[in-house]
Amino acid sequence: MTDYYIMEKFDPKQFVMDEVLTSTECIELLGITRARLSSLIRSNKIIPIKKAGVQLYLKQDMLKKKAELEALRIKYRPWEHE
C-alpha cells in the first residue's frame, strides 16, 4: 500500500498566530489571575517557550493545562458545578 502526503506551504506567521499565546491570552483561556499564572510558572507547572519581555506559550500546552485545571476545580470546588 502506498501512502500519499500532501505538502502544504508552511506559513510561520500563521503558525504563530494560531498556536502561540501571550500571557494575557493564557490568563483568559485558563480562567485564572495573573498572580496564579506567575505561581504556576514559578512552580514549573507551566513553562513559557520564550521569555523576552513578553512570555510566549504553546496553545497545545495551555489546552492540556486547562483540562487539568477544570478537573481540579470540579474535584475541589464541587459547589460551583452543581
C-alpha positions as CSV (number, residue, x, y, z in Angstrom):
1,M,0.0,0.0,0.0
2,T,1.3,3.4,-0.9
3,D,0.8,6.4,1.4
4,Y,0.4,9.8,-0.1
5,Y,1.2,13.0,1.7
6,I,0.1,16.5,0.7
7,M,2.8,19.0,1.3
8,E,1.4,22.4,2.2
9,K,3.5,25.5,2.3
10,F,4.4,26.3,5.9
11,D,3.5,29.8,6.9
12,P,5.3,30.7,10.1
13,K,3.3,33.9,10.7
14,Q,0.1,31.9,10.6
15,F,1.5,29.2,12.9
16,V,2.4,31.8,15.5
17,M,-1.0,33.5,15.2
18,D,-2.8,30.1,15.6
19,E,-0.5,28.2,18.0
20,V,1.3,30.7,20.3
21,L,-0.3,32.6,23.1
22,T,0.8,35.6,25.2
23,S,0.4,35.7,29.0
24,T,-2.8,37.7,28.7
25,E,-4.3,35.1,26.3
26,C,-3.3,32.3,28.6
27,I,-5.0,34.0,31.6
28,E,-8.2,34.4,29.6
29,L,-8.1,30.8,28.2
30,L,-7.3,29.2,31.6
31,G,-9.7,31.5,33.6
32,I,-7.0,32.4,36.2
33,T,-5.5,35.5,37.5
34,R,-2.1,36.9,36.6
35,A,-0.8,36.0,40.1
36,R,-1.9,32.4,39.6
37,L,-0.2,32.3,36.3
38,S,3.0,33.6,37.9
39,S,2.7,31.0,40.6
40,L,2.3,28.2,38.0
41,I,5.4,29.4,36.2
42,R,7.5,29.6,39.4
43,S,6.4,26.0,40.3
44,N,7.3,24.9,36.8
45,K,3.7,23.7,36.1
46,I,3.7,26.0,33.1
47,I,6.8,26.6,31.2
48,P,7.0,29.5,28.7
49,I,8.5,28.7,25.3
50,K,10.2,32.2,25.2
51,K,10.9,34.8,27.8
52,A,12.0,38.1,26.2
53,G,10.0,40.9,27.6
54,V,6.8,39.0,26.6
55,Q,6.4,35.4,27.7
56,L,5.0,33.1,25.0
57,Y,3.3,29.8,25.4
58,L,2.2,27.0,23.1
59,K,-1.6,26.8,22.7
60,Q,-1.5,23.0,22.8
61,D,0.2,23.0,26.3
62,M,-2.3,25.6,27.6
63,L,-5.3,23.5,26.4
64,K,-3.9,20.5,28.3
65,K,-3.4,22.7,31.4
66,K,-6.9,24.0,31.0
67,A,-8.4,20.5,31.1
68,E,-6.3,19.7,34.2
69,L,-7.4,22.8,36.0
70,E,-11.0,22.2,35.2
71,A,-10.8,18.7,36.6
72,L,-9.2,20.0,39.8
73,R,-11.9,22.7,40.1
74,I,-14.6,20.0,39.9
75,K,-12.8,17.9,42.5
76,Y,-12.0,20.7,45.0
77,R,-14.9,23.1,44.3
78,P,-17.9,20.8,43.6
79,W,-20.4,23.5,44.7
80,E,-19.5,25.6,41.6
81,H,-20.6,22.7,39.3
82,E,-23.9,21.6,40.9
